[in-house]
Amino acid sequence: MNRYISCVLVLLLAACAVGCAPDDRAPPTANMETQIEDDAALPATGTVEADKGIPEATVSGTEMLVTDDMGSQETEMEEQIMDEAAPPAIGFIDAHADTISRALRMDENLFSNDLHVDFERLLEFGAPVQVFAVWLENRQVNNAYENANHQIDFFESEIAKHSDIIEIALTLEDINRNARNNKISAILSIEGAEPLEGKIENLDHFYSRGVRIITLTWNRENELGYGVGADRGGGLKPFGVECVKRMEELGIVIDVSHLNESGFWDFYNISARPFMASHSNAYSVTPHRRNLKDDQIKAIVERGGIIGINLYPEFLKVKGNAGMGSIMEHIRHFISIGAGANLGLGCDLDGFDTMPAGFTDVSSLMALAGEITDTFDEETSQMIMSGNFCDFFLRFSQ
């Protein structure tokens, strides 16, 4: 059975959310260079650590008629199940794009723009799943709660204008329904938990607004812990520990990209559910502080989590002159240490300006899928482009 059909049939049985509800157990403008420079300024440090049988015709014409009818009924039933349950193949699932905040800064809309991602180009992939992140500049952090809500307001208004082609997905069932209706699924995330402003009740607020993924920190320090750009050797703060527990109760997927190494291990030791590094690459290939070391990758795999390949050139290659070959090098490494089934896309589109050689925008993911197929095989390509994230959402919902 087609990989996507098989996956969706299981999705139909899942009533849990991508971030499921609690169970019984429990606009000023600014230059985008602010984020680019903060990321790029992080130095590269250190070195690598059998076909169905055809019913037999019987002697009796009556018996033969009954046999044929039964086969016909089975075929019709199978076709009906396929028609009802099988959406078109999901072109990709991408765990991170900074398009909301960039569109606001650049006074762009989300349907058709000059950025890396818009609804119009997403439609080229049929029914993809795109995670849209709420991200705040340093100057916005002092009023983080209000600024994050403003970004969500803008996002919701853009979705409402184009509800015929895109809907926010809160559950696995939403993704399945949108795919059947040839619609894009949009998942909302927060990159850096500054909008919580140190108040645990704000987690519930943003959950009610549709947020289903939260990156604990960006590069800076916040009330939860330390990003890699503000690494003072400390781990999660007490409020960070409290937030992790509440996020897991709510069913918010926790994202450890940008979190410093001590914070990563503190989180790993207190968490219970599968988690993600939405947009991080392999430190052993490119020793940048934003990338994951092998023991971190293996810990994510052990927990049933997932990692999204980041297209930011500085994270792909030490000097940043990255291309398709650099992406393949990271993929090979992930596969070589047993993370092939835990690898997806976390492109970080609209989070930087200069693309890897051969890439222009989200449309270039078609070429990436082809390159993975040529380098490995069609199955590997399908799994990295969407299948592994589909499996992750299923594991998280259980």
Buried (B, 14 or more C-beta within 10 A) or exposed (E): EEBBBBBBBBBBEBEBBBBBEEEEEEBEEBEBEEBBEBBBEBEBEEEEEEEEEEEEEEEEEEEBEEBEEEEEEEEEEEEEEEEEBBBEBBBBBBBBBBBBBBBBBEEBBBBEBEBBBBBEBBBEBBBBBBBBBBBBBBEBBEBBBEBBBBBBEBBBEBBEEBEEBBBBBBBBBBBBBBBBEEBBBBBBBBBBBBBBBBEEEBBBBBBEBBBBBBBBBBBBBBBBBBBBBBBEEBBBBEBBBBBBBBBBBBBBBBBBBBBBBBBBBBBBEEBEBBBBBBBBBBBBBBBBBBBBBBBBBBBBBEBBBBBBBBBBBBBBBBEBEBBBBBBBBBBBBBBEBEBBBBBBBBBBBBBBEBBBEBBEBBBBBBEBBEBBBEBBEEEBBBBBBBBBBBBBBBEBBE
